Amino acid sequence: MTTEIQIVAAEPVATDTPEEVILISDTIDQAPVAKSDQPERQSRQLYTLKVRELTPDPNQPRKYIADEELNELAASIKKHGVLQPILFREDQDGNLIIVSGERRYHASIKAKKDTIPGIFIDSNASEIALIENMLRVDLTPVEEAEGLHKLKVDAKYSNKELAAVIGKAESTISEILSINQLPEKIRQEIRTSKDYSRRQLVEVAKGKDAKEMSRLFKALKKKDVTSDQLREKRHRDVEAVFKTMINGLSTKLNEVDLNDLEGDKRSSISQELAKLVELISEKLR
């Protein structure tokens, strides 16, 4: 049974093209590593940690942090504290290793914080490998979606726990996972491609069935359309379907003479039409 984790807020989003960057290793000497004095910890429990007890993962794929980004996060932490816990594990020597949340760690050092909240995961090698894979910087949208789904299934995470582990908002986790709904043919075609953004593929995945998703994807491939344009097209398709259905029903009703129907049959038809009206009202809410 997993423990539910409540996340208060997500960390600020990093800029894609920072003007100034600093090496992560530049701040490590400010926080000497100390071995944990709490040998037994429960997996997925929230702990208050001493910043100086933590050490960054040397295999962390992200080697640089924008100076401006770090300063902004440090200012936020100084004012509000660390609102989203880091994720950490314990190695065989008792050192606490950061798995996710190094920006919060370095910003906490800069903000001169003594403690930081952290969620502990046990030394399950396969789970840690999956998490570290999800933290890679070169994943395509499909690789990210499939990796996230595998992590969720294998580690039995809820979306809320997954959001804490990966360091993203729960709504973002749901959007990423929705890409797995794309037909296998489409996912296979774009699995290693970075030609399409996550947002574009999320809009395609909102199609009501595989046929509509394929149609939206073809539109995406034919021309350089934005995710907003894809959304408009999807809404137009839904509107067209409803208009066709309504026009067809109106035509049939005009052709039928209900005056000769007996009471029971009239009552039955009336009830069915009332159900239809109720269904349409629910769809339009």
KERO-13385 format. One record per residue (C-alpha): x, y, z; residue in three letters; residue number from 1. Coordinates in pm, whole numbers, plus 50000, padded with zeros to 5 digits. Layout:
BEGIN
SITE	X	Y	Z	ALA	NUM
...
//
This chain:
BEGIN
SITE	50000	50000	50000	MET	1
SITE	50146	50335	49901	THR	2
SITE	50137	50651	50107	THR	3
SITE	49962	50948	49950	GLU	4
SITE	50185	51250	49912	ILE	5
SITE	50038	51598	49916	GLN	6
SITE	50220	51849	49699	ILE	7
SITE	50167	52215	49780	VAL	8
SITE	50322	52374	49472	ALA	9
SITE	50559	52305	49187	ALA	10
SITE	50897	52465	49141	GLU	11
SITE	50934	52742	48879	PRO	12
SITE	50986	52631	48520	VAL	13
SITE	51339	52658	48388	ALA	14
SITE	51415	52881	48092	THR	15
SITE	51525	52702	47776	ASP	16
SITE	51799	52942	47667	THR	17
SITE	51963	53097	47973	PRO	18
SITE	52205	53382	47913	GLU	19
SITE	52433	53286	48202	GLU	20
SITE	52495	52940	48342	VAL	21
SITE	52688	52798	48633	ILE	22
SITE	52823	52449	48684	LEU	23
SITE	52630	52242	48934	ILE	24
SITE	52963	52132	49079	SER	25
SITE	53043	52497	49159	ASP	26
SITE	52801	52493	49454	THR	27
SITE	52871	52144	49588	ILE	28
SITE	53168	52254	49801	ASP	29
SITE	52931	52477	49997	GLN	30
SITE	52754	52170	50138	ALA	31
SITE	52993	51901	50267	PRO	32
SITE	52838	51556	50266	VAL	33
SITE	52744	51402	50601	ALA	34
SITE	52631	51049	50662	LYS	35
SITE	52276	50998	50778	SER	36
SITE	52215	50951	51149	ASP	37
SITE	51878	50789	51068	GLN	38
SITE	51965	50446	50926	PRO	39
SITE	51606	50330	50895	GLU	40
SITE	51367	50528	50678	ARG	41
SITE	51033	50434	50530	GLN	42
SITE	50996	50448	50152	SER	43
SITE	50785	50736	50014	ARG	44
SITE	50765	50908	50354	GLN	45
SITE	50830	51281	50385	LEU	46
SITE	51131	51389	50597	TYR	47
SITE	51289	51718	50701	THR	48
SITE	51656	51690	50605	LEU	49
SITE	51964	51891	50687	LYS	50
SITE	52088	52042	50363	VAL	51
SITE	52447	51958	50451	ARG	52
SITE	52358	51588	50479	GLU	53
SITE	52270	51568	50112	LEU	54
SITE	52490	51514	49809	THR	55
SITE	52398	51555	49441	PRO	56
SITE	52393	51248	49220	ASP	57
SITE	52718	51248	49015	PRO	58
SITE	52524	51086	48729	ASN	59
SITE	52267	51366	48715	GLN	60
SITE	52221	51443	48342	PRO	61
SITE	52173	51814	48398	ARG	62
SITE	52519	51966	48434	LYS	63
SITE	52433	52337	48425	TYR	64
SITE	52192	52568	48602	ILE	65
SITE	52119	52919	48476	ALA	66
SITE	52247	53177	48724	ASP	67
SITE	51934	53391	48684	GLU	68
SITE	51713	53085	48732	GLU	69
SITE	51898	52984	49049	LEU	70
SITE	51877	53337	49191	ASN	71
SITE	51501	53353	49127	GLU	72
SITE	51441	53016	49291	LEU	73
SITE	51664	53109	49587	ALA	74
SITE	51466	53431	49637	ALA	75
SITE	51141	53233	49632	SER	76
SITE	51277	52979	49880	ILE	77
SITE	51403	53255	50109	LYS	78
SITE	51053	53403	50115	LYS	79
SITE	50828	53095	50105	HIS	80
SITE	51055	52800	50182	GLY	81
SITE	51089	52489	49965	VAL	82
SITE	50732	52413	49863	LEU	83
SITE	50796	52087	49679	GLN	84
SITE	51005	51812	49842	PRO	85
SITE	51314	51672	49676	ILE	86
SITE	51346	51297	49620	LEU	87
SITE	51641	51118	49781	PHE	88
SITE	51785	50772	49840	ARG	89
SITE	52052	50629	50068	GLU	90
SITE	52362	50458	49932	ASP	91
SITE	52544	50164	50090	GLN	92
SITE	52767	50398	50290	ASP	93
SITE	52472	50581	50445	GLY	94
SITE	52508	50895	50230	ASN	95
SITE	52185	51065	50122	LEU	96
SITE	52182	51103	49744	ILE	97
SITE	51948	51341	49562	ILE	98
SITE	51748	51164	49291	VAL	99
SITE	51525	51454	49192	SER	100
SITE	51529	51822	49291	GLY	101
SITE	51889	51939	49258	GLU	102
SITE	51778	52291	49161	ARG	103
SITE	51589	52320	49490	ARG	104
SITE	51894	52186	49674	TYR	105
SITE	52139	52436	49520	HIS	106
SITE	51890	52723	49558	ALA	107
SITE	51845	52630	49926	SER	108
SITE	52222	52657	49975	ILE	109
SITE	52215	52996	49808	LYS	110
SITE	51921	53101	50027	ALA	111
SITE	52122	52985	50335	LYS	112
SITE	51856	52733	50440	LYS	113
SITE	51955	52470	50696	ASP	114
SITE	51681	52218	50614	THR	115
SITE	51486	52096	50313	ILE	116
SITE	51184	51861	50280	PRO	117
SITE	51255	51531	50105	GLY	118
SITE	51072	51211	50012	ILE	119
SITE	51272	50893	50065	PHE	120
SITE	51272	50606	49817	ILE	121
SITE	51433	50277	49907	ASP	122
SITE	51727	50131	49718	SER	123
SITE	51517	49957	49457	ASN	124
SITE	51763	49965	49169	ALA	125
SITE	51504	49923	48894	SER	126
SITE	51279	50196	49036	GLU	127
SITE	51570	50438	49076	ILE	128
SITE	51688	50359	48723	ALA	129
SITE	51341	50438	48588	LEU	130
SITE	51326	50766	48779	ILE	131
SITE	51674	50870	48665	GLU	132
SITE	51579	50781	48308	ASN	133
SITE	51277	51011	48333	MET	134
SITE	51508	51294	48444	LEU	135
SITE	51712	51276	48123	ARG	136
SITE	51715	51598	47925	VAL	137
SITE	51696	51439	47577	ASP	138
SITE	51369	51244	47594	LEU	139
SITE	51119	51284	47311	THR	140
SITE	50751	51336	47408	PRO	141
SITE	50666	50971	47331	VAL	142
SITE	50969	50837	47519	GLU	143
SITE	50874	51058	47814	GLU	144
SITE	50511	50935	47807	ALA	145
SITE	50605	50568	47779	GLU	146
SITE	50875	50596	48045	GLY	147
SITE	50635	50770	48281	LEU	148
SITE	50373	50499	48227	HIS	149
SITE	50629	50225	48296	LYS	150
SITE	50742	50400	48614	LEU	151
SITE	50381	50440	48729	LYS	152
SITE	50299	50072	48669	VAL	153
SITE	50623	49918	48797	ASP	154
SITE	50651	50135	49110	ALA	155
SITE	50273	50144	49165	LYS	156
SITE	50272	50523	49189	TYR	157
SITE	49958	50735	49186	SER	158
SITE	49965	51043	48961	ASN	159
SITE	50016	51257	49271	LYS	160
SITE	50317	51051	49382	GLU	161
SITE	50451	51052	49028	LEU	162
SITE	50427	51433	49024	ALA	163
SITE	50637	51445	49343	ALA	164
SITE	50897	51204	49207	VAL	165
SITE	50943	51378	48871	ILE	166
SITE	50900	51732	48998	GLY	167
SITE	50608	51831	48774	LYS	168
SITE	50251	51939	48843	ALA	169
SITE	49994	51658	48864	GLU	170
SITE	49802	51809	48569	SER	171
SITE	50121	51795	48361	THR	172
SITE	50170	51429	48454	ILE	173
SITE	49816	51352	48333	SER	174
SITE	49880	51532	48004	GLU	175
SITE	50207	51349	47943	ILE	176
SITE	50045	51010	48016	LEU	177
SITE	49763	51089	47770	SER	178
SITE	50014	51067	47483	ILE	179
SITE	50015	50691	47539	ASN	180
SITE	49658	50687	47406	GLN	181
SITE	49787	50764	47056	LEU	182
SITE	49760	50469	46815	PRO	183
SITE	50069	50247	46816	GLU	184
SITE	50137	50333	46451	LYS	185
SITE	50168	50703	46534	ILE	186
SITE	50379	50644	46845	ARG	187
SITE	50610	50416	46650	GLN	188
SITE	50655	50679	46380	GLU	189
SITE	50747	50960	46618	ILE	190
SITE	50903	50771	46911	ARG	191
SITE	51251	50911	46844	THR	192
SITE	51140	51233	46677	SER	193
SITE	51156	51580	46828	LYS	194
SITE	50967	51739	46539	ASP	195
SITE	50647	51757	46743	TYR	196
SITE	50601	51923	47080	SER	197
SITE	50439	51758	47377	ARG	198
SITE	50154	52010	47364	ARG	199
SITE	50079	51928	47000	GLN	200
SITE	50071	51554	47069	LEU	201
SITE	49849	51602	47375	VAL	202
SITE	49595	51778	47152	GLU	203
SITE	49610	51492	46901	VAL	204
SITE	49560	51241	47185	ALA	205
SITE	49238	51420	47284	LYS	206
SITE	49070	51285	46971	GLY	207
SITE	48764	51074	47057	LYS	208
SITE	48898	50763	46884	ASP	209
SITE	49193	50628	46684	ALA	210
SITE	49040	50747	46356	LYS	211
SITE	49011	51106	46473	GLU	212
SITE	49361	51097	46626	MET	213
SITE	49500	50976	46293	SER	214
SITE	49319	51257	46111	ARG	215
SITE	49453	51519	46352	LEU	216
SITE	49805	51378	46323	PHE	217
SITE	49790	51391	45943	LYS	218
SITE	49690	51758	45967	ALA	219
SITE	49986	51814	46198	LEU	220
SITE	50223	51647	45951	LYS	221
SITE	50096	51827	45640	LYS	222
SITE	50151	52177	45766	LYS	223
SITE	50303	52362	46054	ASP	224
SITE	49996	52394	46276	VAL	225
SITE	49998	52502	46637	THR	226
SITE	49838	52313	46924	SER	227
SITE	49569	52585	46938	ASP	228
SITE	49486	52521	46573	GLN	229
SITE	49468	52147	46642	LEU	230
SITE	49229	52215	46928	ARG	231
SITE	49010	52428	46701	GLU	232
SITE	49008	52155	46437	LYS	233
SITE	48910	51894	46693	ARG	234
SITE	48626	52114	46816	HIS	235
SITE	48511	52179	46458	ARG	236
SITE	48505	51803	46394	ASP	237
SITE	48286	51748	46701	VAL	238
SITE	48056	52033	46597	GLU	239
SITE	48022	51887	46247	ALA	240
SITE	47927	51544	46388	VAL	241
SITE	47659	51694	46611	PHE	242
SITE	47517	51909	46333	LYS	243
SITE	47492	51606	46105	THR	244
SITE	47318	51404	46377	MET	245
SITE	47077	51686	46465	ILE	246
SITE	46988	51753	46101	ASN	247
SITE	46928	51383	46040	GLY	248
SITE	46708	51350	46349	LEU	249
SITE	46510	51663	46259	SER	250
SITE	46447	51529	45908	THR	251
SITE	46324	51193	46039	LYS	252
SITE	46099	51355	46300	LEU	253
SITE	45938	51575	46035	ASN	254
SITE	45863	51267	45825	GLU	255
SITE	45691	51079	46109	VAL	256
SITE	45325	51131	46205	ASP	257
SITE	45288	51061	46576	LEU	258
SITE	44918	51141	46598	ASN	259
SITE	44809	50783	46529	ASP	260
SITE	45029	50627	46797	LEU	261
SITE	44860	50463	47097	GLU	262
SITE	44910	50596	47446	GLY	263
SITE	45175	50344	47561	ASP	264
SITE	45383	50389	47246	LYS	265
SITE	45360	50768	47268	ARG	266
SITE	45468	50751	47633	SER	267
SITE	45763	50524	47546	SER	268
SITE	45883	50756	47268	ILE	269
SITE	45840	51058	47495	SER	270
SITE	46059	50893	47761	GLN	271
SITE	46332	50805	47510	GLU	272
SITE	46336	51160	47372	LEU	273
SITE	46357	51296	47727	ALA	274
SITE	46662	51076	47788	LYS	275
SITE	46818	51205	47466	LEU	276
SITE	46760	51567	47572	VAL	277
SITE	46915	51492	47912	GLU	278
SITE	47221	51332	47748	LEU	279
SITE	47268	51630	47516	ILE	280
SITE	47239	51869	47813	SER	281
SITE	47511	51676	47999	GLU	282
SITE	47742	51690	47696	LYS	283
SITE	47698	52067	47669	LEU	284
SITE	47779	52141	48034	ARG	285
//
